[in-house]
């Protein structure tokens, strides 16, 4: 809770100027990432840590109609609503909000993952919220080395928010139940995992004694 309160205060303070921090290269990387994700009109997208809504125009260009943004910062949410009043937005902590399981086909955590203090909870919650076959994408417009250096210079609130190693990310994906996991650190960072189709999920659960499917809400 302390970390989330610190993040709320940090991002509230930066929110009015946030879009001015973005460089042309950042938008180029966003475009490349969304091209790779290749969402479409059939997707139900949850944008975790959506900030001022940098992903929204890129998703709309792919035909995404069903979208929910989520951010812990009321200041960021105010900027989002100013730019994207037609889009649904929830202000709250992703790991705590009571969203309906199986509501989304795509969960995107863009430029946000190191700010969470419980990475396992992020992956587990994403798995719960995805429909069978749905995908979790954790991505950044910078690569790991650039991102860690950026956070070291950005202030005490985020100076220790590093992007964990590829092997640890793979472990988190697989521990949560994701398959077809990809983790790549190039000139930006991209990772993706898929929730198994329904039949595969059922088979996987049957091999784990004592784990019962969560009841529908």
Sine and cosine of phi, psi and omega as CSV:
sin_phi,cos_phi,sin_psi,cos_psi,sin_omega,cos_omega
0.00,0.00,-0.64,0.77,0.01,-1.00
-0.86,0.51,-0.69,0.72,-0.02,-1.00
-0.91,0.42,-0.65,0.76,0.01,-1.00
-0.91,0.41,-0.62,0.78,0.05,-1.00
-0.90,0.43,-0.64,0.77,0.05,-1.00
-0.89,0.45,-0.67,0.74,0.01,-1.00
-0.91,0.41,-0.65,0.76,0.02,-1.00
-0.86,0.51,-0.72,0.69,-0.01,-1.00
-0.91,0.41,-0.68,0.74,-0.01,-1.00
-0.88,0.48,-0.77,0.64,-0.07,-1.00
-0.96,0.26,-0.51,0.86,0.12,-0.99
-0.86,0.51,-0.66,0.75,-0.02,-1.00
-0.92,0.38,-0.52,0.85,-0.03,-1.00
-1.00,-0.03,-0.26,0.97,-0.15,-0.99
-0.80,0.60,-0.72,0.69,-0.06,-1.00
-0.88,0.48,-0.39,0.92,-0.07,-1.00
-0.94,-0.34,0.04,1.00,-0.20,-0.98
-0.86,0.51,-0.73,0.69,-0.05,-1.00
-0.90,0.44,-0.47,0.88,0.03,-1.00
-0.94,0.33,-0.29,0.96,0.04,-1.00
-0.97,0.22,-0.31,0.95,-0.12,-0.99
-0.97,0.24,0.67,-0.74,0.02,-1.00
-0.98,-0.20,0.37,-0.93,0.07,-1.00
-0.80,0.60,-0.59,0.81,-0.01,-1.00
-0.91,0.41,-0.50,0.87,0.04,-1.00
-0.90,0.44,-0.70,0.71,0.00,-1.00
-0.92,0.39,-0.57,0.82,0.07,-1.00
-0.88,0.47,-0.67,0.74,0.01,-1.00
-0.93,0.37,-0.61,0.79,0.07,-1.00
-0.85,0.53,-0.72,0.69,0.00,-1.00
-0.86,0.51,-0.66,0.75,0.01,-1.00
-0.91,0.41,-0.66,0.75,-0.01,-1.00
-0.91,0.41,-0.71,0.70,-0.02,-1.00
-0.93,0.37,-0.57,0.82,0.11,-0.99
-0.86,0.51,-0.64,0.77,-0.02,-1.00
-0.95,0.32,-0.65,0.76,0.05,-1.00
-0.89,0.45,-0.60,0.80,0.05,-1.00
0.80,0.60,0.84,0.55,0.10,-1.00
-0.95,0.31,0.20,-0.98,-0.01,-1.00
-0.46,-0.89,-0.07,-1.00,-0.06,-1.00
-0.86,0.51,-0.41,0.91,-0.03,-1.00
-0.99,0.15,-0.17,0.99,-0.09,-1.00
-0.99,0.14,0.54,-0.84,0.19,-0.98
-0.93,-0.38,0.94,-0.35,-0.21,-0.98
-0.96,-0.28,0.73,-0.69,0.17,-0.98
-0.93,-0.37,0.87,-0.49,-0.04,-1.00
-0.97,-0.23,0.98,-0.17,-0.12,-0.99
-1.00,0.05,0.79,-0.62,-0.08,-1.00
0.94,0.35,0.72,0.70,-0.17,-0.99
-0.94,0.35,-0.30,0.95,0.01,-1.00
0.87,0.50,-0.74,-0.67,-0.01,-1.00
-1.00,0.08,0.00,1.00,0.07,-1.00
0.99,-0.13,0.58,0.81,-0.04,-1.00
-0.87,0.49,-0.50,0.87,-0.04,-1.00
-0.99,0.17,-0.35,0.94,-0.18,-0.98
-0.82,0.57,-0.80,0.60,-0.02,-1.00
-0.89,0.45,-0.52,0.86,0.02,-1.00
-0.94,0.33,-0.64,0.77,0.05,-1.00
-0.93,0.37,-0.66,0.75,0.02,-1.00
-0.89,0.46,-0.58,0.81,0.03,-1.00
-0.90,0.43,-0.38,0.93,0.06,-1.00
-1.00,-0.01,0.01,1.00,0.05,-1.00
1.00,-0.06,0.14,0.99,-0.01,-1.00
-0.92,0.39,0.81,-0.59,0.00,-1.00
-0.94,-0.34,-0.58,0.81,-0.07,-1.00
-0.98,-0.19,0.93,-0.38,-0.18,-0.98
-0.57,-0.82,0.65,-0.76,0.17,-0.98
-0.74,-0.67,0.84,-0.54,0.12,-0.99
-1.00,-0.08,0.50,-0.86,0.03,-1.00
-0.62,-0.78,0.73,-0.69,0.05,-1.00
-0.49,-0.87,0.53,-0.85,-0.03,-1.00
-0.99,0.14,-0.26,0.96,-0.11,-0.99
-0.99,-0.11,0.89,-0.45,0.09,-1.00
-0.87,0.49,-0.54,0.84,0.03,-1.00
-0.91,0.42,-0.70,0.71,0.07,-1.00
-0.89,0.45,-0.64,0.77,0.01,-1.00
-0.88,0.47,-0.61,0.79,0.02,-1.00
-0.89,0.45,-0.65,0.76,0.04,-1.00
-0.93,0.38,-0.63,0.77,0.05,-1.00
-0.85,0.52,-0.75,0.66,-0.06,-1.00
-0.91,0.41,-0.53,0.85,0.05,-1.00
-0.90,0.44,-0.60,0.80,-0.05,-1.00
-1.00,-0.01,-0.55,0.83,-0.17,-0.99
-0.72,-0.69,0.83,0.56,-0.07,-1.00
-0.88,0.48,-0.35,0.94,-0.04,-1.00
-0.99,0.13,-0.07,1.00,-0.07,-1.00
-0.96,-0.29,0.58,-0.82,0.00,-1.00
-0.95,0.30,0.63,-0.78,-0.05,-1.00
-0.58,-0.81,0.67,-0.74,0.05,-1.00
-0.83,-0.55,0.79,-0.61,0.05,-1.00
-0.99,-0.11,0.90,-0.45,-0.03,-1.00
0.16,-0.99,0.03,-1.00,0.00,-1.00
-1.00,0.02,0.88,-0.47,-0.04,-1.00
-0.81,0.59,-0.62,0.79,-0.07,-1.00
-0.97,0.23,-0.15,0.99,-0.05,-1.00
-0.89,-0.46,-0.40,0.92,-0.07,-1.00
-0.90,0.43,0.60,-0.80,-0.09,-1.00
-1.00,-0.08,0.95,0.30,0.06,-1.00
-1.00,0.06,0.41,-0.91,-0.05,-1.00
-0.95,0.30,0.81,-0.59,0.05,-1.00
-0.84,0.53,0.58,-0.82,0.05,-1.00
0.96,0.29,0.41,0.91,-0.08,-1.00
-1.00,0.03,-0.27,0.96,-0.18,-0.98
-0.79,-0.61,0.45,-0.89,0.13,-0.99
-0.98,-0.21,-0.26,0.97,-0.04,-1.00
-0.52,-0.85,0.85,-0.53,0.14,-0.99
-0.93,-0.38,0.82,-0.57,0.01,-1.00
-0.89,-0.46,0.80,-0.60,0.13,-0.99
-0.91,-0.41,0.99,-0.11,-0.12,-0.99
-0.94,-0.33,0.81,-0.58,0.03,-1.00
0.81,0.59,0.61,0.79,-0.09,-1.00
-0.63,-0.78,-0.41,0.91,-0.22,-0.98
-0.83,0.55,-0.68,0.73,-0.04,-1.00
-0.89,0.46,-0.27,0.96,-0.03,-1.00
-0.99,0.13,-0.15,0.99,0.06,-1.00
-1.00,0.08,0.66,-0.76,-0.01,-1.00
-1.00,-0.02,-0.09,1.00,0.01,-1.00
-0.71,-0.70,1.00,0.07,-0.04,-1.00
-0.88,0.47,-0.61,0.79,0.00,-1.00
-0.87,0.50,-0.64,0.77,0.00,-1.00
-0.92,0.40,-0.59,0.81,0.04,-1.00
-0.87,0.49,-0.71,0.70,-0.03,-1.00
-0.95,0.33,-0.67,0.74,0.00,-1.00
-0.90,0.43,-0.67,0.75,0.00,-1.00
-0.92,0.39,-0.64,0.77,0.04,-1.00
-0.87,0.49,-0.69,0.72,0.01,-1.00
-0.86,0.51,-0.69,0.72,0.01,-1.00
-0.88,0.48,-0.64,0.77,-0.12,-0.99
-0.99,0.16,-0.29,0.96,-0.02,-1.00
-1.00,0.09,0.57,-0.82,0.18,-0.98
-0.96,0.26,0.36,-0.93,0.12,-0.99
-0.80,0.60,0.74,-0.67,-0.06,-1.00
1.00,0.02,-0.17,0.99,0.00,-1.00
-0.96,0.29,0.28,-0.96,-0.12,-0.99
-0.85,-0.53,0.57,-0.82,0.20,-0.98
-0.94,-0.33,0.80,-0.60,0.06,-1.00
-0.88,-0.47,0.83,-0.56,0.13,-0.99
-0.91,-0.41,0.89,-0.46,-0.14,-0.99
-0.57,-0.82,0.34,-0.94,0.03,-1.00
-0.61,-0.79,0.53,-0.85,0.02,-1.00
-0.97,0.25,-0.25,0.97,0.12,-0.99
-0.94,-0.33,0.30,-0.95,0.15,-0.99
-0.99,0.12,0.05,-1.00,-0.11,-0.99
-0.86,0.52,-0.72,0.69,-0.07,-1.00
-0.91,0.42,-0.68,0.74,0.04,-1.00
-0.91,0.41,-0.66,0.75,-0.03,-1.00
-0.91,0.42,-0.72,0.69,0.00,-1.00
-0.88,0.48,-0.65,0.76,0.03,-1.00
-0.91,0.40,-0.65,0.76,0.03,-1.00
-0.86,0.51,-0.70,0.71,0.00,-1.00
-0.93,0.37,-0.58,0.81,0.03,-1.00
-0.88,0.48,-0.51,0.86,-0.04,-1.00
-1.00,-0.07,-0.13,0.99,-0.16,-0.99
-1.00,0.04,-0.14,0.99,0.02,-1.00
0.79,-0.62,0.29,-0.96,-0.11,-0.99
-0.88,0.47,-0.50,0.87,-0.07,-1.00
-0.90,0.44,-0.47,0.88,-0.09,-1.00
-0.80,-0.60,0.10,1.00,-0.13,-0.99
-0.89,0.46,-0.41,0.91,0.00,-1.00
-0.97,-0.22,0.21,0.98,-0.03,-1.00
-1.00,0.03,1.00,0.08,-0.05,-1.00
-0.99,-0.14,0.40,-0.92,0.07,-1.00
-1.00,0.07,0.87,-0.49,-0.09,-1.00
-0.89,0.46,0.29,-0.96,-0.10,-1.00
-0.90,0.43,0.41,-0.91,0.01,-1.00
-0.80,0.59,-0.70,0.71,-0.05,-1.00
-0.89,0.47,-0.61,0.79,0.02,-1.00
-0.94,0.35,-0.62,0.79,0.07,-1.00
-0.90,0.44,-0.68,0.73,0.06,-1.00
-0.86,0.51,-0.66,0.75,0.01,-1.00
-0.88,0.47,-0.69,0.73,-0.01,-1.00
-0.90,0.44,-0.68,0.73,0.06,-1.00
-0.85,0.53,-0.78,0.62,-0.11,-0.99
-0.94,0.33,-0.61,0.79,0.04,-1.00
-0.88,0.48,-0.60,0.80,0.01,-1.00
-0.96,0.28,-0.31,0.95,0.02,-1.00
0.91,-0.42,0.04,1.00,-0.03,-1.00
-0.97,0.25,0.48,-0.88,0.06,-1.00
-0.82,-0.58,0.06,-1.00,0.01,-1.00
0.79,0.61,0.74,0.68,-0.12,-0.99
-0.99,0.16,0.73,-0.68,0.08,-1.00
-0.82,-0.58,0.74,-0.67,0.08,-1.00
-0.70,-0.71,0.86,-0.51,-0.07,-1.00
-0.67,-0.74,0.75,-0.66,0.05,-1.00
-0.87,-0.50,0.99,-0.14,-0.05,-1.00
-0.89,-0.46,-0.86,-0.51,0.13,-0.99
-1.00,0.07,-0.07,1.00,0.20,-0.98
-0.58,-0.81,-0.02,-1.00,0.00,-1.00
-0.88,-0.47,0.71,-0.70,-0.02,-1.00
-0.61,-0.79,0.74,-0.67,0.15,-0.99
-0.59,-0.81,0.45,-0.89,-0.06,-1.00
-0.42,-0.91,0.60,-0.80,0.14,-0.99
-0.61,-0.79,0.42,-0.91,-0.06,-1.00
-0.89,-0.46,0.70,-0.72,0.17,-0.99
-0.95,0.32,0.75,-0.66,-0.06,-1.00
-0.86,0.51,0.47,-0.88,0.13,-0.99
-0.83,0.56,0.29,-0.96,-0.15,-0.99
-0.81,0.59,-0.70,0.71,-0.03,-1.00
-0.89,0.45,-0.65,0.76,0.00,-1.00
-0.93,0.38,-0.62,0.78,0.01,-1.00
-0.89,0.46,-0.68,0.73,-0.01,-1.00
-0.90,0.44,-0.67,0.75,0.01,-1.00
-0.90,0.43,-0.64,0.77,-0.01,-1.00
-0.91,0.42,-0.69,0.73,0.00,-1.00
-0.89,0.46,-0.56,0.83,-0.06,-1.00
-0.93,0.38,-0.32,0.95,0.01,-1.00
-1.00,-0.02,0.04,1.00,-0.03,-1.00
-0.88,-0.47,1.00,-0.05,-0.07,-1.00
-0.84,0.54,0.67,-0.74,0.08,-1.00
1.00,0.04,-0.16,0.99,0.02,-1.00
-1.00,-0.07,0.88,-0.47,0.00,-1.00
-0.96,-0.30,0.59,-0.81,0.06,-1.00
-0.84,0.55,0.62,-0.79,0.05,-1.00
-0.93,0.37,0.69,-0.72,0.00,-1.00
-0.93,0.36,0.59,-0.80,0.03,-1.00
-0.89,0.45,0.60,-0.80,0.02,-1.00
-0.99,-0.16,0.00,0.00,0.00,0.00
